[in-house]
Amino acid sequence: MIKPFFPQQVFVEENALEYPLGRRLKSYFAKKDVPVTIIESHNTFKIPSAATEKELFSLVKEMLVIGVKKDLSLVSCRPSANYRLIFGTSCPGKCQYCYLASTLGHRVYLRIYVNIEEILKAVEKVLMRNKDQIITFEASSSSDPIPTEHLTGNLARTIEFFGRRSNGMLRVVSKFHFVDNLLDLHHKGATRFRFSVNAPEIVKEFEKNTSPLELRLQAAQKISKADYPLGFIIAPLMIFPGWQRSYEDLFFQLRNYIDRDQPVSFELIMYRFTRRARELIRKRFPQTNLEMDLSRRKHKGFGKYIYPEKEAEKLKGYLSQLIIKNFPAAHIEYFT
C-alpha cells in the first residue's frame, strides 16, 4: 500500500527556521531520527553522488528540502489557470514520462515552503487588483501537493483561504488518494480537484510510487461527496496496441465511482518529450517501454515532440466520444 511521503534525509534552509512551520518540521524529523542538515540554500548545497543516474534519481527522490519561497511574483499558467500558485516542488512519484522530473534535472528532491502566509498575501494582492474578474490559480504546476500535506497543512490553509474570497478559484491535481483531511474544510466550492488518470496499463507500467488507479477514483468519489467541483486530467494520452480498448476500460472504471450526470471537467494532454528528457528517461529507467521514436513524432517548438496531426486527431476524437458517451454533462476544457 502506498503511504504518504516520508523522507530519508531532510535539509533545512537557514531562513526557514524563522517561521513556525520550519521550526516545527525540523523538530519533528529530529525526533523521528531522520538525519537533518541545516543548509544556506538548496541552490548551493551539493547533491549526493551515486554510481548511476538510476540510483541517483531514487536517492534524491527520498530527500526533502524545507525552504522559503523568496520570489512571490505570480506567473501565467495557461491553459489550466491564470496563475501558478507554488508552495512546493517535485513529487515522490516516479512516473517515467514526467516533464517536471526532466526540467528539474538532478534536483528532483521534494521541496516545501514554510512561508505560506506570505505566498497567500501575494495571491490576495492579485485578487484585489481584479475584483471584477474570477481569477484562477493552479496549485499543482510544479508539484503534487497531496503527498506532503500531512507535513505542512499548506493545501488545507489555501483551500480555506479561497473559500473566503469571492473572485478566486483554486485548482488542484493529484495522483494520490490522501484526501481525508480535506473533506470537512470550508471550501465553498472555490477549489476544483482534478485527479490525474490514464489507461490502466499506463498507470501500472509508467506511474510507479503513486496511488493505484482505483484508490484515486475512490478519492475522487470522496471529494465529490464533499461538494468540491471535480475534474479529471487524462495524461499523457498515448497510442499503443489496444489503446482504444484500454481507454474504454478507464471510463468503465470511472463510471463505477462517478455519477454519469455529474458535470465533471476533463483536460486531455498528449504525451510529449524533449531530446533532453528522452536522454534522462533512458538513463533513469534503462528498461523503459516508453515509445520515444523521433521519426514518429512532430516537432512542436520549445524542443518538444508530439504526435503528428493525424494521430492527434484520433486521440482527440476518440477520447471526446468516450467522454460524451459516459458523462453527457461533462465539459472538456482543452486538448493539447
C-alpha positions in Angstrom: 0.0 0.0 0.0 1.3 3.4 -1.0 1.9 5.7 2.0 2.2 9.4 2.5 5.7 10.7 1.7 8.3 10.3 4.5 11.9 11.4 3.7 15.1 9.5 4.4 17.1 12.8 4.6 16.0 16.3 5.4 17.7 19.6 4.6 16.5 22.8 6.2 17.4 26.2 4.7 18.6 28.6 7.5 15.9 31.2 6.8 13.1 28.5 7.1 13.8 28.4 10.8 12.5 32.0 11.1 9.0 30.5 10.5 6.9 28.4 12.9 6.4 25.6 10.4 10.1 25.4 9.6 11.0 25.0 13.3 8.2 22.5 13.9 9.3 20.3 10.9 12.9 20.4 12.0 12.0 19.2 15.5 9.6 16.6 14.1 12.1 14.9 11.9 14.8 15.1 14.6 12.5 13.2 16.9 11.9 10.6 14.2 15.6 10.0 13.9 15.7 11.3 10.3 19.1 13.0 9.5 18.5 16.7 9.4 21.1 19.1 7.9 21.0 22.9 8.0 22.0 24.5 4.7 22.3 28.0 3.4 20.3 27.4 0.2 19.1 24.4 -1.8 20.7 26.1 -4.8 24.2 25.8 -3.4 24.2 22.5 -1.4 25.9 19.5 -3.1 23.7 16.7 -4.5 24.8 13.3 -3.1 26.7 11.2 -5.6 25.7 7.8 -7.0 27.1 5.2 -9.4 24.3 5.6 -12.0 21.6 8.1 -12.9 19.0 5.5 -11.9 20.5 5.2 -8.4 20.8 9.0 -8.1 17.2 9.5 -9.1 16.0 7.1 -6.5 18.2 8.6 -3.8 17.3 12.2 -4.4 13.6 11.3 -4.6 13.8 10.3 -0.9 15.1 13.7 0.2 13.2 16.7 1.5 14.2 20.3 1.5 12.4 22.7 3.8 12.7 26.3 2.5 11.2 29.7 2.0 9.8 31.0 -1.3 11.6 34.3 -1.9 10.1 35.2 -5.3 6.5 35.9 -4.6 5.6 37.1 -8.1 2.9 35.1 -9.9 3.4 33.9 -13.4 0.9 32.6 -16.1 -0.2 29.0 -16.1 -2.1 28.5 -19.3 -4.1 26.6 -20.3 -5.2 25.4 -16.9 -5.4 28.7 -14.9 -4.5 32.4 -14.9 -1.5 31.9 -12.5 0.7 29.3 -10.9 0.4 29.1 -7.1 3.6 27.4 -5.8 4.2 26.1 -2.3 6.4 23.2 -3.2 8.2 21.5 -6.0 8.6 17.9 -7.2 6.7 14.8 -6.1 7.5 11.4 -4.6 6.1 9.7 -7.7 8.4 8.1 -10.2 6.5 8.5 -13.3 8.8 7.6 -16.2 7.4 10.3 -18.6 7.3 13.2 -16.0 8.2 16.5 -17.6 8.9 18.0 -14.2 11.4 15.4 -13.3 13.2 16.2 -16.6 13.2 20.0 -16.2 14.4 19.8 -12.6 17.4 17.6 -13.6 19.2 16.2 -10.6 17.2 18.4 -8.2 14.1 16.2 -8.2 14.0 16.2 -4.4 10.8 17.4 -2.8 10.8 20.9 -1.6 8.2 22.5 0.6 7.8 26.2 1.5 7.1 27.3 5.1 6.0 30.9 4.3 2.5 30.1 3.2 1.0 33.2 4.7 3.4 35.4 2.6 2.5 33.4 -0.5 -1.2 33.9 0.1 -0.7 37.6 0.7 0.7 37.8 -2.9 -2.4 36.0 -4.1 -4.6 38.4 -2.2 -2.9 41.4 -4.0 -3.8 39.9 -7.4 -7.4 39.3 -6.3 -7.7 42.8 -5.1 -6.4 44.2 -8.4 -9.0 42.2 -10.3 -12.1 42.5 -8.1 -14.5 42.3 -11.1 -13.0 39.1 -12.5 -12.7 35.4 -11.4 -9.0 34.7 -11.2 -7.9 31.0 -11.2 -4.7 29.7 -9.6 -3.1 26.3 -10.3 -1.6 24.7 -7.2 -0.1 21.7 -9.0 2.1 23.1 -11.8 5.4 22.4 -10.0 4.4 19.7 -7.5 1.7 17.3 -6.3 0.6 18.9 -3.0 -1.2 15.9 -1.6 1.7 13.6 -0.6 3.3 16.3 1.7 0.0 17.8 3.0 0.2 15.7 6.2 3.5 17.5 7.0 2.6 21.1 6.1 -1.2 21.6 6.1 -0.4 24.2 3.3 -3.1 22.9 1.0 -5.8 23.0 3.6 -5.0 26.6 4.6 -5.0 27.6 0.9 -8.4 25.9 0.3 -10.0 27.7 3.2 -8.3 31.0 2.0 -10.1 30.7 -1.3 -13.3 29.7 0.4 -13.3 33.2 2.0 -12.8 35.0 -1.3 -15.4 35.9 -3.8 -13.3 36.2 -7.0 -10.6 33.5 -6.6 -10.7 29.9 -7.7 -8.1 27.2 -6.8 -7.3 24.2 -9.0 -5.5 21.1 -7.6 -4.5 18.0 -9.4 -3.1 14.8 -7.9 -2.2 11.1 -8.5 -2.6 10.4 -4.8 -5.5 9.4 -2.6 -4.7 11.0 0.8 -7.7 13.4 0.9 -9.5 12.6 4.1 -8.2 15.7 6.0 -9.6 17.9 3.2 -13.2 16.7 3.2 -14.6 18.8 6.0 -12.9 22.1 5.1 -15.0 25.3 4.4 -14.1 25.3 0.7 -17.3 27.0 -0.5 -16.9 25.3 -3.9 -13.9 27.6 -4.7 -11.5 24.7 -5.2 -11.7 22.3 -8.1 -10.0 18.9 -7.5 -8.8 17.1 -10.6 -7.4 13.6 -10.4 -4.8 12.5 -13.0 -5.9 9.3 -14.5 -4.9 7.2 -17.5 -5.4 3.9 -19.2 -4.9 1.1 -16.6 -1.8 -0.3 -18.5 -0.1 3.2 -18.5 -0.8 3.7 -14.7 0.6 0.3 -13.9 3.7 0.4 -16.0 4.8 4.0 -16.0 3.5 5.6 -12.8 5.4 4.0 -10.1 5.2 5.1 -6.4 1.8 6.8 -7.0 -1.6 5.7 -5.8 -3.2 2.9 -7.8 -6.0 4.0 -10.2 -8.8 2.5 -8.0 -7.6 4.4 -5.0 -7.5 7.7 -7.0 -11.1 7.1 -8.1 -12.2 6.3 -4.6 -10.6 9.6 -3.5 -12.4 11.4 -6.4 -15.7 10.0 -5.1 -14.9 11.3 -1.6 -14.1 14.7 -2.9 -17.3 14.8 -5.0 -19.4 13.8 -1.9 -17.7 16.7 0.0 -19.2 19.0 -2.7 -15.9 20.0 -4.3 -16.1 20.7 -8.0 -14.5 17.7 -9.7 -12.5 17.0 -12.8 -10.0 14.6 -14.4 -6.8 15.1 -16.3 -6.2 12.2 -18.7 -2.5 12.5 -19.3 -0.3 11.7 -21.0 -2.5 10.3 -23.8 -0.6 7.6 -25.6 -1.2 5.5 -28.7 -0.2 1.9 -28.2 -1.5 -1.6 -29.2 -5.1 -1.8 -27.9 -5.2 1.8 -26.7 -8.9 2.3 -27.6 -10.0 -0.7 -25.5 -7.8 0.4 -22.7 -9.3 3.9 -22.6 -12.7 2.4 -22.7 -11.7 0.4 -19.6 -10.7 3.6 -17.9 -14.1 5.1 -18.4 -15.8 1.9 -17.3 -13.9 2.3 -14.0 -14.7 6.0 -13.8 -18.4 5.1 -14.1 -18.1 2.8 -11.1 -17.3 5.8 -8.8 -18.7 9.0 -10.5 -22.3 9.6 -11.5 -22.7 9.9 -15.3 -24.8 13.0 -14.9 -22.3 14.9 -12.8 -20.8 18.0 -14.5 -17.2 16.9 -14.2 -14.4 18.5 -16.3 -11.8 16.8 -18.4 -8.4 18.0 -19.6 -6.7 16.0 -22.3 -2.9 16.1 -22.7 -0.9 14.1 -25.3 2.4 12.6 -24.4 5.3 14.8 -25.3 9.0 14.8 -24.6 12.2 16.7 -25.5 15.5 15.2 -26.6 16.9 16.1 -23.1 14.0 14.3 -21.4 14.4 11.3 -23.6 18.1 11.0 -22.6 17.3 11.3 -18.9 14.5 8.8 -19.1 16.6 6.2 -20.7 19.3 6.7 -18.0 16.9 6.6 -15.1 14.7 3.8 -16.5 17.0 1.7 -18.7 14.3 -0.9 -19.3 11.6 1.7 -20.2 9.0 0.8 -22.7 8.1 4.4 -23.4 7.8 5.0 -27.2 10.2 7.9 -28.0 10.9 7.4 -31.7 11.6 10.9 -33.1 10.7 9.7 -36.6 7.1 9.1 -35.5 6.7 12.5 -33.9 6.1 16.1 -34.9 8.4 18.9 -33.6 6.1 21.4 -31.9 8.5 24.1 -30.6 10.4 24.6 -27.4 12.2 21.3 -28.3 9.0 19.3 -27.7 8.0 16.3 -29.8 4.3 15.3 -30.0 2.1 13.0 -32.1 1.6 14.1 -35.8 -1.8 15.8 -36.5 -3.4 12.6 -37.9 -2.7 10.6 -34.7 -3.5 13.6 -32.5 -6.9 13.9 -34.1 -7.5 10.2 -33.5 -6.8 10.7 -29.8 -8.9 13.8 -29.5 -11.9 12.3 -31.4 -11.9 9.0 -29.6 -11.5 10.4 -26.1 -14.1 13.1 -26.8 -16.6 10.4 -27.8 -15.9 8.4 -24.7 -16.5 11.5 -22.5 -19.7 12.4 -24.2 -21.0 8.8 -24.1 -20.2 8.2 -20.4 -20.6 11.7 -18.9 -23.0 13.7 -21.1 -22.9 16.7 -18.7 -19.1 16.9 -18.7 -17.1 19.7 -20.1 -13.8 19.2 -22.0 -11.6 22.2 -21.0 -8.9 21.6 -23.6 -6.9 19.2 -25.7 -3.3 19.8 -26.1 
